Amino acid sequence: GGPIVRNKSFFFFNAERQWLQDALDLQFPAEAAPIATSFSDVYDVNLTKYFARVDYQLTPGNNFRFSTIWDPNDGTGEIAESELSLRENFRYETARETINSGQWTAVLNNKMLNELKFGTTTEHLRQAARDVYSGGYSVDPFDPKTHEITGLNGTDPIDFGAQQQHPSWRGGPRAGTAAHYWTTFSLTEQFTFTPGNHTWRFGFGTGSYGGTSFTAPAGVGGPFGQYNFLTDRPFNAADPFTYPSRFRIRLGDSFFDVEDTRTNTYVSDKWRATDKLTLNLGVRYDYSTIVPDTKDAFAPRIGVAYAASDV
């Protein structure tokens, strides 16, 4: 960090990286061989964070600040031990998150202060089977606009291959698949007025929240299906006890779109009634287009603080 313009503008930058390679030790019953044999491996998780901030003082009473955070992360096999997964069933995950925020603080005089803030958040999270990431982590295996799993390269999900869930091990392509593409925006305005023993605050906020999610949990088979078995022994056509007891798959469009606009306004007063008694009074109103009940969401507030004795 350091100055850009002396006594006017400053910058700060920070970068962090964690590379986690923790041991995996998967032990399977001998009857699961030769498909599920015990093995040791590591799960690989890369966590990176970049942070940057710029401050600018236009005048002694007007200050601007902008900051951004970027988190590009990915991981392979992070929960394989708890899921008892073979290597082919590891979870492959990527996450990209960007958070921006800005603020303008204006000291109008010794009784009035104005604060204007905005913020945006963009989150892209993908969890999928190994073969859906056919192009590696640099390629997005989903298209939220067309509602397609592009990583299948035209293969029908039911032909991709199903997960095999046994009591003590799990193999085949991963059934649990998830993706989230979310964007939020917020703008808030707060004016503070302090005439004597009152501190009045008047505020307003608005924002949007929405995006597209792909949700296909393993418990319902996901888009690729899941065979459930009653034994740890691999499938044997000559042994009816090794046949699957159930097949589950989620059909139809697993993508869903969400759009929401939210607004709020409030007024409050911190009133120092006496040297010992302070009252916090106010009311707030919230509105959300996606939740009908919030259209009448008035929230009054009252707080009392009393000093029983002098300190």
N, C-alpha and C positions, 0 to 999 in steps of 0.2 A: 504493500500500500504506500501511498504518498500523495503529494500535491500535484494537481494538473495546472491550476492557476493559483499563484500564491494568495492565501487568505480568501480564496473564492471557491475553488472546486478541488475535490479529493477523490481518490479511487482506492479500492481494496479488492484483492483477488485471492482466492484460496482454492486449492485442489486437494482432494483426499482419495485414496484408493485402498480397499481391503480385498485381498485375494485369499479366500478361504478354501483350503483343501483338507477336509477332515476325513478321517478313516471311516470306512464302511466295512462291517464284518457280518455277512449274511450267512446264517446257518439254517440249512433245510434238512428235513428228515431223509434218511437213506432211501426210503421208498419213492421219493420224488425223482431220483436219478433215472435216466441220464439227462433229462431236460433241466431239472432244478438241482444243481449241485452247489454245495457251499462255496462261497468265494469271498475274497477281500478286495476292496477297491477304495477310491476316494470320491467324494462329491466335490464338485468344482463350482464355486460361486465367486463372481467378480462384482464388487460394489464400488462404484465411482461417484463422486460428487464434486461439482464445480460451483463456486459461489463468486459472484462479482457484485460490487456496489459502487455507486457514484453519488456524491453529495455536492450540491451547488448552492452557494449563498448569493442570491441575486442582490439583496439589500440586507442590512442588519435585521430586519423583521420578516424577511421572506426567504425560506429555505426549501430546497427541493432535494428529494432522495429517490433513487431508483436502485433496485436490486433484482438479481435473477439467480435462480438455482437450477442446475441441470443434473439429473441423476440417470445415467445410462447403466443399467445393471443386467446381468444374465447369470443363469445357474443351471447346472446339470446334476440330477440325482440327489437333490438336497434332502428329500424325505424318503429315500428308498428304503432305509433301514426300518422305519416305522410302518411302511407299506409292504415290506417283505417282497420287494420287486426284484426281478431279474434285470440285467442290464438293458434288455430290449424294452423294458417297461418303465425306465427312468422318466422322470418329469423333466422336460426341457422348458425353460422359462426365460423370457426377456421382459424387461420393464424400462420404460423411458418416461421420465417425468420432468416437466418444466414448470417452475413457479416464478412468476414475475410480480413485483409489487412496486408501487410508487406513491409518494406522498408530497403534498405541498402544505407547508405550515406557515401561516401568516399571522404575525403578532400585530394587530391593528393599533392597539394602544395598551395602557396598563390594565384595562378592564375587559378587552375583547380579544379573542383568539379564534382563528378559523383553521380547520384541518380538512383537507380534501385527499382521499385515498382511493386507489384503484388496485385491483389484483386480478391476475389470470392464472389458471392452473390447467395444464394439459397432461393427461396420463394415458399412456398406451401400455397395456399389460397383456402378455400372451403366455399361456401355458398349454402345451400340446405334446403329443407323442413325438418321438425322435424323427420318424420318417415324414412327419408333416413339415419339419424344418429341413426339407430336402436341399434348400439352398444355403443352409447355415443361418446363424443369427442375424446376418445382414439383410435377409429377405423376410418380409412380413408374410406369414402363412395365411393371413385372413384379409378379406376386403370388406370393411364395414359398409361401404356404399352399395355394393352389389349383393351383400349377404352371402358371400361365397368363401369356402375354405380353399383358397388358391393353392395351398401347399399340397393338395391332393393331385394337382396337375390333371384334372378332368376325371379322375377315378371316382366312381360312386362310393360314398361313405360305407355302404354295406359291403362293398368289395374290398375295402381297405384292409380288413383283418380285425378280428375281435379279441378283446382281452380275455384271458383265462384265469378265473378267480378260484383258487384252491384254498383249503383251510389254512395252510402254512406257507403258501407262496403265490406269487402272481406273475404271469408271463404274458407274452403277446403285446400287440400295440396298446398303448395306454388309452383307457376309455375316457377318463376325466379330461375335459378340454375346456378352456376358458379364455376369453379375450375381453378387454375393456378399452374403449376409446372415448374418454371423457374430457370435456372442456368446460371450464367455469369462468365466469367473469363477474366481478363485483365492483361497485362504485359507492362510496360512502362520503357523506358531507356532515360535518359537525361544527356548530358554532357555539362558543362558550362565552358567556357574559357574566361578569362578577361585580355586581353593584353592592358594595358593602358586605353584609353578612350572608348574602345569597350567592350561589353559583348555579346559574341557569345553563342548561345544555339543550340545544335543539338539533335534532339529527334526522337524516334521511339516507336511505340506502336502497340500491336496486342491483339486480344481477340476473344472470342466466346460468342454467345448469343443464347439461344434457350430453347426449352422445349415443353410442351404440355398444351393446354388450353381446357377447356370445357365451351362453351358459349351458353346459352339458355335463352335469356331475356324473362321476363314475357310478354312484349308487343306482342310477337308472339306465346305465349302459352307455350313456353318451351317444354321439352320432355313429360310432363304429360298432357298438354292441359289446356285450359281455356274457360269457358263458360261466355259469356257476357249477362247481363240482363238489361232491360230498367227500371226496378222498384226495389225498396228496399224490396218489399214483398218477402218472401220465396216462393220457387216453390210450386205450387198447380196444380195438374193434371186437376182439374176442372175449372181452371182459365187460359185461353189461354194467357192473358196478362203477366203472370208470367213465361211463357216459355222463354228459352234463345233466344236471337236475333242472336247469332253467336257462333260458336265453332272454336277455333284456336289451332293448335298444330304444333310443329316443328318435322319433321320426318327425318330419316337418322342419320348419325354419326355427333354428335355435337362436337366431339373432333377434334382438328387440331394441327399439329406439325409444329414447326418453328425452323430452324437452320440457323444461320448467323455467318459469320466470318468477322471481321473488322480489318483493319490495317491502320496505318497512319504514316507519317514521316514529319518532319518539320525542318527548319533552320531559325534562327532569329538573329538579331543584334540590340542591344541597343547602339547607337552611340552618345556619347556626343560630338557633333561637335565643340561647343564653350561653354563658361561658361553659356550662356543663351539658346542655341539651342540643343535639344536632338531629334534624329530621331530613330523611331522604325521600322525596316524593316524586312520582312520575307516572307516565302511562306510555305504552308502546303498542303499535299496531303492526301486524305482519300479514302479508298476503302471498299466497302461492297458487299459481294457475293449475298445478297438478293435484292439489289437495283441497277439495271443496270446503272442508270444515274451517280452513284458515281464513275464509272470507270474513269471519266475524271474530278474528283473533285479537281482541283488545286485552292487554295485560297491564293492569294497574300495579303500582309498586309503592310500598311504604316501608321505611326503615327508621328505627329509633335508636340513637346512641346516647347514653347518659353516663357521665362521669360521676360516680358516687362520692369520690373524694378528690382533692387536688393532688397532683403528682409532683 
